[in-house]
Amino acid sequence: MLKISICIGSSCHLKGSRQVVEQLQYLVEKNNLKDKIDLSGEFCMGKCNTDGVSVTINEDYYAIKPEETNKFFTDVILKKI
């Protein structure tokens, strides 16, 4: 199971974490991956100075912008399954 955590702390919220969460939920459902991906929110990952929403996949860290979510899903998440 791929564990994906999205920061929902105040800094990432202002950078668009809600849109990232909603888009990832949609993409997981659309691709029938609920049994392979565990999505969760996490308060402050301590990377508030990055230029994007903090996301971890297992232990790997990423900073993504809401408009990059689809590309991130295709280029990163699908390759890790």
C-alpha positions as a Markdown table, in Angstrom:
| # | Residue | x | y | z |
|---|---|---|---|---|
| 1 | Met | 0.0 | 0.0 | 0.0 |
| 2 | Leu | 1.3 | 3.4 | -1.0 |
| 3 | Lys | 0.9 | 5.9 | 1.9 |
| 4 | Ile | 0.5 | 9.5 | 0.6 |
| 5 | Ser | 0.2 | 12.3 | 3.2 |
| 6 | Ile | -0.7 | 15.9 | 2.2 |
| 7 | Cys | 0.0 | 18.8 | 4.5 |
| 8 | Ile | -3.1 | 20.6 | 5.5 |
| 9 | Gly | -1.4 | 23.0 | 7.9 |
| 10 | Ser | -2.1 | 26.8 | 7.5 |
| 11 | Ser | 0.9 | 27.5 | 5.2 |
| 12 | Cys | 0.1 | 24.7 | 2.8 |
| 13 | His | -3.6 | 25.5 | 3.0 |
| 14 | Leu | -2.8 | 28.9 | 1.7 |
| 15 | Lys | -0.8 | 27.3 | -1.1 |
| 16 | Gly | -3.7 | 25.2 | -2.2 |
| 17 | Ser | -3.6 | 21.9 | -0.2 |
| 18 | Arg | -7.4 | 21.5 | -0.4 |
| 19 | Gln | -7.3 | 21.5 | -4.2 |
| 20 | Val | -4.4 | 19.0 | -4.1 |
| 21 | Val | -6.3 | 16.7 | -1.7 |
| 22 | Glu | -9.5 | 16.9 | -3.7 |
| 23 | Gln | -7.7 | 16.2 | -7.0 |
| 24 | Leu | -5.8 | 13.3 | -5.6 |
| 25 | Gln | -9.0 | 11.8 | -4.2 |
| 26 | Tyr | -10.6 | 12.1 | -7.6 |
| 27 | Leu | -7.7 | 10.5 | -9.4 |
| 28 | Val | -7.4 | 7.6 | -7.0 |
| 29 | Glu | -11.1 | 6.9 | -7.3 |
| 30 | Lys | -11.1 | 7.4 | -11.1 |
| 31 | Asn | -8.2 | 4.9 | -11.5 |
| 32 | Asn | -9.7 | 2.3 | -9.1 |
| 33 | Leu | -6.7 | 2.6 | -6.8 |
| 34 | Lys | -8.4 | 2.8 | -3.4 |
| 35 | Asp | -7.0 | -0.6 | -2.4 |
| 36 | Lys | -3.4 | 0.5 | -3.4 |
| 37 | Ile | -3.2 | 4.0 | -2.1 |
| 38 | Asp | -3.8 | 5.4 | 1.4 |
| 39 | Leu | -4.4 | 9.2 | 1.3 |
| 40 | Ser | -4.3 | 11.1 | 4.5 |
| 41 | Gly | -3.9 | 14.7 | 5.7 |
| 42 | Glu | -1.2 | 15.8 | 8.1 |
| 43 | Phe | -0.7 | 19.0 | 10.0 |
| 44 | Cys | 2.5 | 20.9 | 9.3 |
| 45 | Met | 5.4 | 18.8 | 7.9 |
| 46 | Gly | 7.9 | 21.6 | 8.9 |
| 47 | Lys | 8.6 | 22.6 | 5.3 |
| 48 | Cys | 6.6 | 25.8 | 5.3 |
| 49 | Asn | 9.3 | 27.7 | 3.3 |
| 50 | Thr | 8.9 | 25.5 | 0.1 |
| 51 | Asp | 7.1 | 26.8 | -3.0 |
| 52 | Gly | 4.3 | 24.3 | -2.9 |
| 53 | Val | 2.1 | 22.0 | -0.8 |
| 54 | Ser | 4.1 | 19.4 | 1.1 |
| 55 | Val | 3.4 | 15.8 | 0.2 |
| 56 | Thr | 5.1 | 12.6 | 1.3 |
| 57 | Ile | 4.8 | 9.3 | -0.4 |
| 58 | Asn | 6.0 | 6.7 | 2.1 |
| 59 | Glu | 9.2 | 8.6 | 3.2 |
| 60 | Asp | 9.8 | 10.6 | 0.0 |
| 61 | Tyr | 9.1 | 14.3 | 0.2 |
| 62 | Tyr | 7.7 | 16.5 | -2.6 |
| 63 | Ala | 6.4 | 20.1 | -2.9 |
| 64 | Ile | 3.7 | 20.5 | -5.5 |
| 65 | Lys | 1.4 | 23.3 | -6.7 |
| 66 | Pro | -2.3 | 22.5 | -7.2 |
| 67 | Glu | -2.0 | 22.9 | -11.0 |
| 68 | Glu | 0.8 | 20.2 | -11.0 |
| 69 | Thr | -1.4 | 17.6 | -9.3 |
| 70 | Asn | -2.4 | 15.6 | -12.4 |
| 71 | Lys | 1.2 | 15.5 | -13.7 |
| 72 | Phe | 2.5 | 14.5 | -10.2 |
| 73 | Phe | -0.1 | 11.7 | -10.1 |
| 74 | Thr | 1.0 | 10.4 | -13.5 |
| 75 | Asp | 4.7 | 11.0 | -13.3 |
| 76 | Val | 5.3 | 10.1 | -9.7 |
| 77 | Ile | 2.5 | 8.2 | -8.0 |
| 78 | Leu | 1.5 | 5.8 | -10.8 |
| 79 | Lys | 5.2 | 4.8 | -11.2 |
| 80 | Lys | 5.4 | 3.9 | -7.5 |
| 81 | Ile | 2.5 | 1.5 | -7.5 |
